[in-house]
Amino acid sequence: MSEHYLTIKAIHMTCAYLTVSFLLFRVFLSVYRPALLQQKWAKVLPHVIDSVLLICAIMMVMVIGPHHPFILAKIILLLAYIGAGYVTLKVVKSTSGKLIGSAVIVLIFVLIVGVAIHKSPLSWWA
């Protein structure tokens, strides 16, 4: 599997950008076109993207090993990202609340990217 690490990483990175882009798009739809969120593609596509993202992450951890502090940092930030996405999409009703939630989602995503790039729990401050 290690010979495919770069391909797996590229797929993982692509899915990461797709998942945050699509989440922000769904937040936009929840404000301006909420009926579209009831369509099948809007319900299925996030699960497909996130499943591929998770599978690639597990495969990369199998190659590099789980004993790196940055991996725990990414898991914690991922849980925060999921929580922020859930609250923004399902709990918050106001447009201003969804805007703030979107900013939090982007901030967490940027922190995750920083952890991934620097291979450090300190993210961009490493």
C-alpha positions as CSV (number, residue, x, y, z in Angstrom):
1,M,0.0,0.0,0.0
2,S,2.9,2.4,0.6
3,E,3.7,2.5,-3.1
4,H,0.2,4.1,-3.5
5,Y,0.6,6.6,-0.7
6,L,0.8,9.7,-2.9
7,T,-2.2,8.7,-4.9
8,I,-4.2,8.0,-1.7
9,K,-3.0,11.3,-0.3
10,A,-4.1,13.1,-3.5
11,I,-7.6,11.5,-3.3
12,H,-7.8,12.4,0.4
13,M,-6.9,16.0,-0.2
14,T,-9.4,16.3,-3.1
15,C,-12.2,14.9,-0.9
16,A,-11.2,17.2,1.9
17,Y,-11.7,20.3,-0.3
18,L,-14.9,18.8,-1.8
19,T,-16.4,18.1,1.6
20,V,-15.8,21.6,2.9
21,S,-16.9,23.2,-0.3
22,F,-20.1,21.1,-0.4
23,L,-20.8,21.7,3.3
24,L,-20.6,25.5,2.7
25,F,-22.8,25.1,-0.4
26,R,-25.4,23.2,1.7
27,V,-25.3,26.0,4.3
28,F,-26.0,28.4,1.5
29,L,-28.9,26.3,0.2
30,S,-30.3,26.0,3.7
31,V,-30.7,29.8,3.7
32,Y,-31.7,30.5,0.2
33,R,-33.1,27.2,-1.3
34,P,-33.9,24.8,1.6
35,A,-36.1,22.6,-0.6
36,L,-33.1,21.6,-2.6
37,L,-31.6,20.0,0.5
38,Q,-34.4,17.4,0.4
39,Q,-33.3,16.1,-3.0
40,K,-31.5,12.7,-3.1
41,W,-28.2,14.0,-4.4
42,A,-28.0,16.6,-1.5
43,K,-28.5,13.8,1.0
44,V,-26.3,11.1,-0.6
45,L,-23.3,13.0,-2.0
46,P,-21.9,14.2,1.3
47,H,-21.8,10.7,2.6
48,V,-20.0,9.4,-0.5
49,I,-17.4,12.1,-0.3
50,D,-16.9,11.8,3.5
51,S,-16.7,8.0,3.2
52,V,-13.9,8.2,0.6
53,L,-12.2,10.8,2.7
54,L,-12.3,8.6,5.8
55,I,-11.2,5.5,3.9
56,C,-8.2,7.3,2.5
57,A,-7.3,8.7,6.0
58,I,-7.4,5.2,7.4
59,M,-5.2,3.9,4.6
60,M,-2.7,6.7,5.1
61,V,-2.5,6.0,8.9
62,M,-1.9,2.4,8.1
63,V,1.1,3.4,6.0
64,I,2.7,6.0,8.4
65,G,1.5,4.6,11.7
66,P,-0.9,5.9,14.2
67,H,1.7,7.1,16.8
68,H,2.1,10.7,15.6
69,P,0.6,13.5,17.7
70,F,-0.7,15.3,14.6
71,I,-3.1,12.4,13.9
72,L,-4.8,12.9,17.2
73,A,-5.0,16.6,16.5
74,K,-6.6,16.0,13.2
75,I,-9.2,13.6,14.8
76,I,-10.1,16.2,17.4
77,L,-10.4,18.9,14.8
78,L,-12.5,16.6,12.6
79,L,-14.9,16.0,15.5
80,A,-15.1,19.8,16.0
81,Y,-15.7,20.2,12.2
82,I,-18.5,17.7,12.2
83,G,-20.1,19.3,15.3
84,A,-19.9,22.8,13.7
85,G,-21.3,21.5,10.5
86,Y,-24.2,19.8,12.3
87,V,-25.0,22.8,14.4
88,T,-24.8,25.2,11.4
89,L,-27.0,23.0,9.1
90,K,-29.5,21.5,11.6
91,V,-29.7,23.7,14.7
92,V,-29.1,27.3,13.7
93,K,-32.0,29.0,11.9
94,S,-30.9,32.6,11.4
95,T,-28.9,33.7,8.4
96,S,-26.4,35.5,10.7
97,G,-26.0,32.4,12.8
98,K,-25.4,30.3,9.6
99,L,-22.8,32.9,8.5
100,I,-21.0,32.7,11.8
101,G,-21.2,28.9,11.7
102,S,-19.7,28.9,8.2
103,A,-16.8,31.0,9.4
104,V,-16.2,28.5,12.2
105,I,-16.3,25.6,9.7
106,V,-13.7,27.4,7.5
107,L,-11.5,28.2,10.5
108,I,-11.5,24.5,11.6
109,F,-10.8,23.3,8.1
110,V,-7.9,25.7,7.8
111,L,-6.5,24.4,11.1
112,I,-6.9,20.8,9.9
113,V,-4.9,21.7,6.7
114,G,-2.2,23.4,8.8
115,V,-1.9,20.3,11.0
116,A,-1.6,18.1,7.8
117,I,1.0,20.4,6.1
118,H,3.2,20.9,9.2
119,K,2.6,17.4,10.6
120,S,2.2,19.1,14.0
121,P,-0.7,19.6,16.4
122,L,0.3,23.3,16.5
123,S,-1.0,23.6,12.9
124,W,0.2,26.9,11.3
125,W,2.1,27.9,14.5
126,A,4.5,25.0,14.2
